[in-house]
């Protein structure tokens, strides 16, 4: 186990290459950790910009070989396996911080990363660990990003009732069940959870470009339904109207 853990850093050399990403570049073998996480800059269409913070990324890969999950759980560190509750081995990495669900079919789901680079790097490391215990990946890993979640604060409160009334085809808002408005864009195919405070969660994107494009299209609509006379936040100094 100690030898295996110490050699994980050499994963890229021993595992089949991951296909090139959207930029035409292979995922690098090393990276510089960022405590702040990944942040994307999106133009707001009014001369300014908004910052989207990536919160989570889910990706899939296929090793192309059948796996003995019991052997993997016994021989690998930082793993969990309870076949009565879930038919997959749960394996965790510290660097980059990621969690993998490994199925006996050879398929793998990697979550917890905050960039495409880290997701590809974690996939290589998981594949290398499995190779070290006797399961050689067959050919390409078929790495694909399936979902990216980002958050953004537009900086002003939003009239959700007016927004859902004006856009009933694409939005739904039931405050008794969920405090946010759900807005589904057609192109790009992303879902936005919009809260009255001005905070927005964007999910369903498969690339960072889709996150940026979705917010760029939605921001003018949010500005249109901006609350003008919002209640002051507790702690703010109230203004006293002149008599």
C-alpha positions as CSV (number, residue, x, y, z in Angstrom):
1,X,0.0,0.0,0.0
2,X,2.8,2.4,0.9
3,X,4.6,1.8,-2.4
4,X,1.4,2.2,-4.4
5,X,0.5,5.5,-2.7
6,X,4.0,6.9,-3.3
7,X,3.9,6.1,-7.0
8,X,0.5,7.6,-7.7
9,X,2.1,10.7,-9.0
10,X,3.5,8.8,-12.0
11,X,-0.1,7.9,-13.1
12,X,0.1,9.7,-16.4
13,X,3.1,7.7,-17.6
14,X,1.5,4.3,-16.9
15,X,-2.2,4.9,-18.0
16,X,-3.5,5.2,-21.6
17,X,-3.9,8.8,-22.7
18,X,-7.1,10.8,-22.1
19,X,-8.5,12.3,-25.3
20,X,-7.8,15.9,-25.9
21,X,-10.0,18.5,-24.3
22,X,-12.0,21.3,-25.9
23,X,-8.9,23.4,-26.2
24,X,-7.1,20.7,-28.2
25,X,-4.7,20.0,-25.3
26,X,-4.1,16.9,-23.3
27,X,-4.7,17.2,-19.6
28,X,-1.4,18.1,-17.9
29,X,0.2,15.6,-15.5
30,X,0.8,18.2,-12.7
31,X,-1.0,21.2,-11.5
32,X,-0.8,24.0,-8.9
33,X,-3.5,23.6,-6.3
34,X,-5.8,26.6,-5.8
35,X,-7.3,27.2,-2.4
36,X,-9.8,29.6,-3.8
37,X,-11.1,27.2,-6.4
38,X,-11.6,27.8,-10.1
39,X,-13.2,31.1,-11.1
40,X,-14.6,32.1,-14.5
41,X,-15.1,35.7,-15.7
42,X,-18.3,36.4,-17.6
43,X,-19.0,39.7,-19.4
44,X,-22.4,41.1,-18.2
45,X,-23.1,43.0,-21.5
46,X,-23.0,46.4,-19.8
47,X,-19.3,46.9,-19.8
48,X,-18.6,45.0,-16.6
49,X,-18.0,41.4,-15.6
50,X,-19.3,38.7,-13.3
51,X,-17.3,36.0,-11.5
52,X,-18.6,32.4,-11.6
53,X,-17.1,30.2,-8.9
54,X,-17.0,26.5,-9.9
55,X,-18.3,24.4,-7.0
56,X,-18.3,20.8,-8.3
57,X,-17.7,18.8,-11.5
58,X,-18.8,15.3,-12.3
59,X,-17.2,13.2,-15.0
60,X,-17.2,9.7,-16.2
61,X,-14.6,7.2,-17.6
62,X,-14.6,3.6,-18.8
63,X,-11.6,1.4,-18.0
64,X,-12.8,-1.2,-20.5
65,X,-12.2,-4.1,-18.1
66,X,-14.2,-6.0,-15.5
67,X,-13.3,-5.3,-11.9
68,X,-13.3,-7.3,-8.7
69,X,-14.6,-4.7,-6.3
70,X,-13.8,-6.8,-3.2
71,X,-10.2,-7.1,-4.1
72,X,-10.0,-3.4,-4.8
73,X,-11.5,-2.6,-1.4
74,X,-9.1,-4.9,0.4
75,X,-5.9,-3.8,-1.4
76,X,-6.5,-0.1,-1.8
77,X,-6.4,2.7,0.7
78,X,-9.1,5.3,1.3
79,X,-11.8,3.1,0.0
80,X,-15.3,2.0,1.1
81,X,-17.3,-0.9,-0.1
82,X,-20.7,-2.1,1.3
83,X,-22.4,-4.2,-1.5
84,X,-25.6,-4.4,0.5
85,X,-26.0,-0.6,0.4
86,X,-24.3,0.4,-2.9
87,X,-22.9,-1.7,-5.7
88,X,-19.7,0.3,-6.1
89,X,-16.4,1.0,-4.4
90,X,-16.0,4.6,-3.1
91,X,-12.4,5.7,-3.4
92,X,-11.0,9.1,-2.4
93,X,-8.0,11.1,-3.4
94,X,-6.4,13.9,-1.4
95,X,-4.6,15.7,-4.3
96,X,-6.5,16.7,-6.3
97,X,-9.4,16.3,-3.8
98,X,-11.8,13.9,-5.6
99,X,-14.1,11.0,-5.0
100,X,-14.7,8.1,-7.4
101,X,-17.5,5.6,-7.7
102,X,-16.0,2.5,-9.2
103,X,-18.4,-0.2,-10.6
104,X,-17.6,-3.8,-11.5
105,X,-18.3,-3.1,-15.2
106,X,-15.2,-0.9,-15.3
107,X,-17.2,2.4,-15.4
108,X,-16.1,5.1,-13.0
109,X,-17.8,8.4,-11.9
110,X,-15.4,11.1,-10.5
111,X,-16.9,14.0,-8.5
112,X,-15.6,16.7,-6.2
113,X,-13.2,18.5,-8.5
114,X,-13.4,22.1,-9.5
115,X,-11.8,22.2,-12.9
116,X,-11.7,20.0,-16.0
117,X,-7.9,19.7,-15.5
118,X,-8.2,18.4,-12.0
119,X,-11.1,16.0,-13.0
120,X,-8.9,14.5,-15.8
121,X,-5.9,14.3,-13.5
122,X,-7.9,12.5,-10.8
123,X,-9.3,10.1,-13.4
124,X,-5.7,9.2,-14.4
125,X,-4.7,8.7,-10.8
126,X,-7.7,6.4,-10.0
127,X,-6.9,4.4,-13.1
128,X,-3.3,4.1,-12.1
129,X,-4.2,2.8,-8.6
130,X,-6.4,0.2,-10.2
131,X,-3.6,-0.8,-12.5
132,X,-1.3,-1.3,-9.6
133,X,-3.6,-3.9,-8.1
134,X,-3.9,-5.8,-11.3
135,X,-6.6,-4.2,-13.5
136,X,-5.0,-2.9,-16.6
137,X,-7.2,-0.3,-18.4
138,X,-7.9,-1.3,-22.0
139,X,-7.3,1.5,-24.5
140,X,-8.6,5.0,-24.0
141,X,-10.3,5.9,-20.8
142,X,-13.2,7.6,-22.6
143,X,-13.1,10.6,-20.2
144,X,-16.2,12.9,-20.4
145,X,-17.3,15.8,-18.2
146,X,-21.0,15.3,-17.5
147,X,-22.0,18.2,-15.3
148,X,-20.5,21.4,-13.9
149,X,-22.0,23.4,-11.1
150,X,-21.1,27.1,-10.6
151,X,-22.4,29.9,-8.4
152,X,-22.5,33.6,-8.9
153,X,-23.8,36.7,-7.0
154,X,-25.3,39.3,-9.3
155,X,-25.2,41.9,-6.5
156,X,-28.8,42.9,-6.4
157,X,-32.2,41.4,-5.2
158,X,-34.5,40.0,-7.9
159,X,-38.3,40.0,-8.2
160,X,-38.9,36.3,-8.7
161,X,-42.7,36.7,-9.0
162,X,-42.4,39.1,-11.9
163,X,-39.8,36.9,-13.6
164,X,-41.9,33.7,-13.5
165,X,-45.0,35.7,-14.7
166,X,-43.1,37.1,-17.7
167,X,-41.3,33.8,-18.6
168,X,-43.7,31.0,-17.7
169,X,-42.5,28.7,-20.5
170,X,-38.9,28.4,-19.2
171,X,-39.3,29.0,-15.4
172,X,-41.1,27.6,-12.4
173,X,-41.4,29.1,-8.9
174,X,-43.2,27.6,-5.9
175,X,-41.9,29.3,-2.8
176,X,-43.8,26.8,-0.6
177,X,-41.7,24.0,-1.9
178,X,-38.4,25.6,-2.8
179,X,-37.2,29.2,-2.2
180,X,-35.5,29.6,-5.6
181,X,-36.9,30.1,-9.1
182,X,-35.9,27.3,-11.6
183,X,-35.1,28.7,-15.0
184,X,-34.3,26.3,-17.9
185,X,-32.4,27.7,-20.8
186,X,-32.7,25.9,-24.2
187,X,-29.4,27.0,-25.6
188,X,-27.0,26.3,-23.9
189,X,-28.9,23.5,-22.1
190,X,-28.3,24.7,-18.5
191,X,-30.6,25.2,-15.5
192,X,-30.3,28.2,-13.2
193,X,-31.6,28.3,-9.6
194,X,-32.3,32.0,-9.0
195,X,-32.8,33.3,-5.4
196,X,-34.3,36.6,-4.4
197,X,-31.0,37.7,-2.8
198,X,-29.4,37.8,-6.2
199,X,-27.4,34.5,-5.8
200,X,-27.6,32.1,-8.7
201,X,-26.6,28.5,-9.1
202,X,-25.9,27.3,-12.6
203,X,-26.0,23.5,-13.3
204,X,-26.3,21.1,-16.2
205,X,-23.3,22.6,-18.2
206,X,-20.8,20.2,-19.7
207,X,-18.1,22.9,-20.4
208,X,-17.0,26.1,-18.8
209,X,-18.0,27.9,-21.9
210,X,-21.7,26.8,-21.4
211,X,-21.6,28.2,-17.9
212,X,-20.4,31.6,-19.2
213,X,-22.8,31.7,-22.1
214,X,-25.8,30.8,-19.9
215,X,-25.1,33.6,-17.5
216,X,-24.4,36.0,-20.3
217,X,-27.8,35.4,-21.8
218,X,-29.6,35.4,-18.4
219,X,-28.1,38.5,-16.9
220,X,-30.1,41.1,-18.9
221,X,-33.3,39.4,-17.8
222,X,-32.2,39.5,-14.1
223,X,-31.4,43.2,-14.5
224,X,-34.9,43.8,-15.9
225,X,-36.5,42.3,-12.8
226,X,-34.2,43.9,-10.3
227,X,-35.8,45.0,-7.0
228,X,-35.5,48.7,-6.7
229,X,-36.7,49.3,-3.1
230,X,-35.3,46.3,-1.3
231,X,-35.5,45.9,2.5
232,X,-32.2,46.8,4.1
233,X,-30.1,43.9,5.3
234,X,-29.9,43.5,9.1
235,X,-26.9,45.4,10.3
236,X,-27.2,48.2,7.7
237,X,-27.7,51.7,8.9
238,X,-31.3,52.7,8.1
239,X,-31.9,55.9,6.3
240,X,-34.4,58.4,7.9
241,X,-36.6,60.2,5.5
242,X,-36.8,63.9,5.9
243,X,-40.0,65.2,7.5
